Amino acid sequence: MTMDNTWIHDLRACLASGTPAVLVTVAGAKGSVPREPGAKMIVTADRLIGTIGGGHLEWKAAEIARRLLDGHDVEALQRFPLGASLGQCCGGMAQLLFEPIASATSWLEALAGQTDTACVVVTRARSAAGSDKLIVTAAASTGTLGDPELDHAATETARALLRDGGATRLVEISAGAASTTCLLDPLRPCDWHIVLFGAGHVGQAVVRAMAEMPCRITWVDSRDAAFPATVPAHTTIVATDVPEAEIDAAPAGAYFLVMTHSHPLDQALTERILRRSDYAYFGLIGSASKRGQFERRLRARGIDPAQLATMTCPIGVPGIDDKRPAVIAIAVAAELVQKYEQHRRLAVRPDAALQVGADTQRSAVN
């Protein structure tokens, strides 16, 4: 599953500018809580970067973090009942870990170079500090928790978490006669790859709508001038006269979106995508009549009707008929998130039902 690891970039940026910060992590949760374990927020003297769910919990966490920045002693791991005391009706309980970070740390630099390999960051929860971290992959480990025996036990526990696909959690790790509470925080490479063809008004609106999503976007068009001057950090522009090559280069499980300025090009890209059988989603902008025309032409070119059924056209969540680019983009972004969540649940629970293919009853989007 994709984890939102933008906090690594944000925290490094704070340190590069000489801005002390506190990293706040949701370490544990019971019942209904605003955010899941692993969610993070960076607190500086005058900014909040990211969110642990908003509301009074976030306000209280920011207050505690700024006390740390002011030099006060603060317990690293704290428990927050989300009831009457915080005025939030969730009714659950969240545990937050507060880590003051005032200068560059070896573990943060190691994580910055770890983007393509799954790892678990192990932190001593009762003494959160830059030196009390261990970064564990399936093949290696770096850093230390301050005790070789604890490092060994934590490494084995972290690798079991990686094998099982587990989520962020607090774990009691025994080393000799002692037991230490550690936060195990898995960070996994991005598995949500979107290949978007078309840099027109709708394509640009889709990229903006997906700007803060934990995905990677390859944005393809033959027109260099069609792209905006700046794009989100997770977006790679490919200006090419051979856009079909980006279909072949995309990884298995990619999410394809076709919305170019040319119907013949749309059809050529559609055929190339449908000849793959390993994509997670393929959406084609257009109306039900466009879908019908493409299906007739592609069946004549040998595309199996069962494969055609995996094409989503019209695109976007149902019930939204507005044709403005920004509105279409919201509907399409919602559909992408919905499909990604379905595939993620299927990966966790292989017996879960998964709807794959097009809903031809949707409102047309041209």
C-alpha positions as CSV (number, residue, x, y, z in Angstrom):
1,M,0.0,0.0,0.0
2,T,1.2,3.5,-0.8
3,M,2.2,5.5,2.2
4,D,2.3,9.3,2.1
5,N,6.0,10.0,2.7
6,T,6.0,13.7,1.7
7,W,6.9,14.5,5.3
8,I,10.5,13.3,4.6
9,H,10.9,16.0,2.0
10,D,9.1,18.6,4.2
11,L,11.2,17.9,7.2
12,R,14.5,18.0,5.3
13,A,13.4,21.4,3.8
14,C,12.8,22.7,7.4
15,L,16.3,21.6,8.5
16,A,17.9,22.9,5.3
17,S,16.5,26.4,6.1
18,G,17.6,26.1,9.7
19,T,14.1,25.8,11.1
20,P,13.8,23.6,14.2
21,A,10.7,21.4,14.0
22,V,8.8,18.7,15.9
23,L,7.7,15.6,14.1
24,V,4.3,14.4,15.5
25,T,3.2,10.9,14.6
26,V,0.0,9.1,15.3
27,A,1.6,6.1,17.1
28,G,-1.5,4.2,18.1
29,A,-5.3,4.4,18.0
30,K,-8.3,2.7,19.4
31,G,-11.9,3.2,18.3
32,S,-12.8,6.1,16.0
33,V,-10.0,8.6,15.5
34,P,-9.4,11.4,13.0
35,R,-6.3,9.8,11.4
36,E,-4.7,6.3,11.2
37,P,-1.4,5.3,12.9
38,G,1.5,6.5,10.8
39,A,-0.1,9.9,10.0
40,K,2.3,12.7,10.6
41,M,2.4,16.5,11.1
42,I,5.5,18.8,11.3
43,V,5.2,21.6,13.7
44,T,7.5,24.7,13.6
45,A,7.2,27.9,15.6
46,D,4.8,29.4,13.0
47,R,3.7,26.6,10.7
48,L,1.8,23.3,10.6
49,I,2.8,21.0,7.7
50,G,0.6,18.0,7.2
51,T,-2.2,17.0,9.5
52,I,-3.1,14.4,12.1
53,G,-6.8,15.1,11.6
54,G,-7.5,18.6,12.7
55,G,-9.8,19.7,15.5
56,H,-8.8,20.0,19.1
57,L,-6.5,17.0,19.0
58,E,-4.3,18.7,16.4
59,W,-4.5,22.1,18.2
60,K,-3.4,20.4,21.5
61,A,-0.6,18.5,19.7
62,A,0.7,21.7,18.1
63,E,0.7,23.4,21.6
64,I,2.7,20.5,23.1
65,A,5.2,20.5,20.1
66,R,5.8,24.2,20.5
67,R,6.5,23.8,24.2
68,L,9.2,21.4,23.1
69,L,10.5,23.9,20.7
70,D,10.7,26.4,23.5
71,G,12.9,24.1,25.5
72,H,10.3,22.6,27.9
73,D,10.4,18.9,29.0
74,V,7.6,17.0,27.3
75,E,6.8,13.3,27.5
76,A,7.6,11.8,24.1
77,L,4.6,9.4,23.9
78,Q,1.3,10.8,25.0
79,R,-2.3,9.4,25.1
80,F,-5.3,11.5,24.1
81,P,-8.9,10.2,24.8
82,L,-11.1,11.9,22.1
83,G,-14.1,12.4,24.4
84,A,-15.2,15.2,26.6
85,S,-11.7,16.3,27.6
86,L,-10.8,17.2,24.0
87,G,-14.3,18.1,22.9
88,Q,-14.2,15.7,19.9
89,C,-17.1,13.2,19.4
90,C,-15.0,10.5,17.8
91,G,-14.9,8.7,21.2
92,G,-11.7,6.8,20.4
93,M,-8.2,7.2,21.8
94,A,-5.0,8.3,20.0
95,Q,-1.4,8.0,21.0
96,L,1.0,10.6,19.7
97,L,4.8,10.6,19.5
98,F,6.6,13.9,19.7
99,E,10.1,14.1,18.3
100,P,12.1,17.4,18.3
101,I,14.4,17.7,15.4
102,A,16.7,20.7,15.2
103,S,19.5,19.6,12.9
104,A,20.2,17.2,10.1
105,T,20.1,13.6,11.2
106,S,21.6,10.4,9.6
107,W,18.3,8.5,9.8
108,L,16.5,11.2,7.8
109,E,19.1,11.3,5.1
110,A,19.0,7.5,5.0
111,L,15.2,7.6,4.5
112,A,15.5,10.2,1.7
113,G,17.6,7.7,-0.2
114,Q,15.2,4.8,0.6
115,T,12.3,5.7,-1.7
116,D,12.4,2.5,-3.8
117,T,12.8,0.0,-1.0
118,A,10.3,-0.9,1.7
119,C,11.6,-0.3,5.2
120,V,10.5,0.0,8.8
121,V,11.6,2.9,11.0
122,V,11.9,1.7,14.6
123,T,11.9,4.4,17.3
124,R,12.2,4.0,21.0
125,A,8.9,5.6,22.0
126,R,9.8,6.5,25.6
127,S,13.0,8.4,24.6
128,A,12.3,9.7,21.1
129,A,15.4,11.3,19.8
130,G,17.3,11.4,16.5
131,S,19.8,8.8,17.6
132,D,17.2,6.3,18.8
133,K,16.2,5.1,15.4
134,L,16.8,1.9,13.4
135,I,15.9,1.6,9.7
136,V,15.2,-2.0,8.7
137,T,14.8,-3.4,5.2
138,A,14.4,-7.0,4.2
139,A,18.2,-7.2,3.7
140,A,19.9,-4.7,5.9
141,S,19.6,-2.3,8.8
142,T,21.1,1.1,9.7
143,G,21.2,3.1,12.8
144,T,20.8,2.0,16.4
145,L,18.4,2.0,19.3
146,G,21.3,2.3,21.7
147,D,21.7,-1.4,22.5
148,P,22.9,-4.2,20.2
149,E,20.6,-6.8,21.7
150,L,17.6,-4.5,21.3
151,D,18.7,-3.7,17.8
152,H,18.7,-7.4,16.9
153,A,15.3,-8.1,18.4
154,A,13.8,-5.0,16.8
155,T,15.2,-5.9,13.4
156,E,13.6,-9.3,13.5
157,T,10.2,-7.8,14.6
158,A,10.4,-5.2,11.9
159,R,11.1,-7.8,9.2
160,A,8.1,-9.8,10.3
161,L,6.0,-6.6,9.9
162,L,7.4,-6.1,6.4
163,R,6.6,-9.7,5.4
164,D,3.1,-9.5,6.8
165,G,2.3,-6.1,5.2
166,G,1.5,-4.7,8.6
167,A,0.7,-1.1,9.5
168,T,2.3,1.4,12.0
169,R,2.1,0.1,15.6
170,L,3.5,0.3,19.0
171,V,5.3,-2.9,20.1
172,E,6.9,-4.1,23.3
173,I,10.3,-5.6,22.3
174,S,12.2,-7.7,24.7
175,A,15.9,-7.7,24.9
176,G,17.4,-9.8,27.7
177,A,15.5,-9.0,30.9
178,A,14.3,-5.6,29.7
179,S,11.3,-4.7,27.6
180,T,11.2,-1.5,25.5
181,T,8.2,0.2,23.8
182,C,9.0,0.9,20.2
183,L,7.1,2.5,17.4
184,L,7.4,0.4,14.2
185,D,6.5,2.7,11.2
186,P,6.6,0.9,7.8
187,L,7.4,3.1,4.8
188,R,6.7,1.5,1.4
189,P,7.5,2.6,-2.1
190,C,4.7,4.2,-4.1
191,D,2.6,1.6,-5.7
192,W,0.1,4.1,-7.3
193,H,1.4,5.0,-10.7
194,I,-0.8,7.2,-12.9
195,V,-0.1,7.7,-16.6
196,L,-2.1,10.7,-17.9
197,F,-2.2,11.4,-21.6
198,G,-3.3,15.0,-22.4
199,A,-2.2,18.4,-21.1
200,G,-5.3,20.3,-22.0
201,H,-7.7,22.0,-19.6
202,V,-9.0,18.8,-18.0
203,G,-5.6,17.2,-17.8
204,Q,-4.2,20.2,-16.0
205,A,-7.2,20.2,-13.7
206,V,-6.7,16.5,-12.9
207,V,-3.0,17.1,-12.0
208,R,-4.0,19.9,-9.7
209,A,-6.7,17.8,-8.1
210,M,-4.2,15.0,-7.4
211,A,-1.4,17.3,-6.2
212,E,-1.4,16.1,-2.6
213,M,-2.2,12.4,-3.3
214,P,0.5,9.8,-2.5
215,C,0.9,8.8,-6.1
216,R,3.3,9.2,-9.0
217,I,2.0,10.8,-12.2
218,T,3.6,10.5,-15.6
219,W,2.1,13.3,-17.7
220,V,2.3,12.8,-21.5
221,D,1.7,15.1,-24.4
222,S,3.4,16.0,-27.7
223,R,2.9,19.7,-27.1
224,D,5.7,21.1,-24.9
225,A,3.9,24.5,-24.6
226,A,0.8,22.8,-23.2
227,F,2.3,22.0,-19.9
228,P,2.3,24.6,-17.1
229,A,5.5,26.1,-15.8
230,T,5.4,24.2,-12.5
231,V,3.9,20.8,-11.6
232,P,3.6,18.9,-8.3
233,A,6.7,17.2,-7.1
234,H,5.3,13.7,-7.8
235,T,4.6,14.6,-11.5
236,T,7.0,13.9,-14.3
237,I,6.4,15.6,-17.7
238,V,7.1,13.6,-20.8
239,A,6.8,15.7,-24.0
240,T,7.1,13.1,-26.8
241,D,5.9,12.4,-30.3
242,V,5.7,8.7,-29.4
243,P,3.3,8.6,-26.5
244,E,2.6,4.9,-27.0
245,A,6.1,4.2,-25.6
246,E,4.9,5.4,-22.2
247,I,2.2,2.7,-22.2
248,D,4.8,0.1,-22.7
249,A,7.1,1.6,-20.1
250,A,4.4,1.8,-17.4
251,P,4.7,-0.7,-14.5
252,A,2.1,-3.5,-14.0
253,G,-0.8,-2.2,-12.0
254,A,-0.7,1.3,-13.5
255,Y,-3.7,3.6,-13.8
256,F,-4.1,5.0,-17.3
257,L,-6.1,8.1,-18.2
258,V,-6.5,9.1,-21.8
259,M,-7.8,12.7,-22.5
260,T,-5.8,14.1,-25.4
261,H,-6.8,16.8,-28.0
262,S,-7.2,14.2,-30.7
263,H,-9.8,11.4,-31.1
264,P,-7.6,9.4,-33.4
265,L,-4.8,9.6,-30.9
266,D,-7.2,8.6,-28.1
267,Q,-8.1,5.5,-30.1
268,A,-4.5,4.6,-30.8
269,L,-3.6,4.9,-27.1
270,T,-6.8,3.0,-26.1
271,E,-5.9,0.1,-28.3
272,R,-2.3,0.0,-27.0
273,I,-3.5,0.0,-23.4
274,L,-6.2,-2.6,-24.0
275,R,-3.5,-4.9,-25.4
276,R,-2.0,-5.0,-22.0
277,S,-3.8,-7.1,-19.4
278,D,-2.0,-5.9,-16.2
279,Y,-3.3,-2.4,-15.6
280,A,-5.4,-1.5,-12.5
281,Y,-7.5,1.0,-14.2
282,F,-8.0,2.6,-17.6
283,G,-10.2,5.6,-18.1
284,L,-11.0,7.3,-21.4
285,I,-12.6,10.7,-21.5
286,G,-15.7,10.9,-23.6
287,S,-19.4,10.2,-23.9
288,A,-21.3,6.9,-24.1
289,S,-21.5,7.4,-27.9
290,K,-17.7,7.8,-28.1
291,R,-17.3,4.6,-26.2
292,G,-19.7,2.8,-28.6
293,Q,-17.7,4.0,-31.7
294,F,-14.4,3.0,-30.1
295,E,-15.7,-0.4,-29.2
296,R,-16.9,-1.1,-32.7
297,R,-13.6,-0.1,-34.2
298,L,-11.5,-1.9,-31.7
299,R,-13.5,-5.2,-32.0
300,A,-12.8,-5.0,-35.7
301,R,-9.1,-4.7,-34.8
302,G,-9.3,-7.9,-32.8
303,I,-9.7,-6.5,-29.2
304,D,-11.6,-9.0,-27.1
305,P,-15.0,-7.7,-25.9
306,A,-14.1,-8.9,-22.3
307,Q,-11.0,-6.6,-22.5
308,L,-13.1,-3.7,-23.7
309,A,-15.3,-4.1,-20.7
310,T,-12.3,-3.1,-18.5
311,M,-12.3,0.3,-20.0
312,T,-14.0,3.1,-18.0
313,C,-15.8,5.5,-20.3
314,P,-17.4,7.9,-19.4
315,I,-15.1,8.7,-16.5
316,G,-15.7,10.1,-13.1
317,V,-17.9,9.2,-10.2
318,P,-21.5,9.1,-11.2
319,G,-24.0,11.9,-10.5
320,I,-21.8,14.8,-11.6
321,D,-22.9,16.3,-15.0
322,D,-21.1,19.6,-15.0
323,K,-18.6,19.9,-17.9
324,R,-16.3,22.5,-16.4
325,P,-12.7,21.1,-16.3
326,A,-12.3,21.6,-12.5
327,V,-15.5,19.7,-11.9
328,I,-14.6,16.9,-14.2
329,A,-11.2,16.7,-12.5
330,I,-12.8,16.4,-9.1
331,A,-15.0,13.5,-10.3
332,V,-12.1,11.8,-12.0
333,A,-9.8,12.2,-9.0
334,A,-12.5,10.8,-6.8
335,E,-12.8,7.8,-9.1
336,L,-9.0,7.3,-9.1
337,V,-9.0,7.3,-5.3
338,Q,-12.0,5.0,-5.1
339,K,-10.3,2.5,-7.5
340,Y,-7.0,2.7,-5.6
341,E,-8.8,2.0,-2.3
342,Q,-10.6,-1.0,-3.8
343,H,-7.3,-2.5,-5.0
344,R,-5.6,-1.8,-1.7
345,R,-8.4,-3.6,0.2
346,L,-8.2,-6.5,-2.3
347,A,-4.5,-6.7,-1.6
348,V,-5.1,-6.9,2.1
349,R,-8.2,-9.2,1.8
350,P,-8.0,-11.3,-1.4
351,D,-11.6,-12.5,-0.8
352,A,-13.0,-9.0,-1.0
353,A,-15.3,-8.3,-3.9
354,L,-13.8,-6.0,-6.5
355,Q,-15.7,-4.2,-9.2
356,V,-13.5,-3.9,-12.3
357,G,-14.6,-2.3,-15.5
358,A,-16.8,0.4,-16.8
359,D,-20.1,1.7,-15.6
360,T,-21.8,2.5,-18.9
361,Q,-24.8,4.0,-17.1
362,R,-22.9,7.0,-16.0
363,S,-23.6,10.5,-17.1
364,A,-21.5,11.4,-20.2
365,V,-18.4,13.5,-19.8
366,N,-17.1,14.9,-23.1
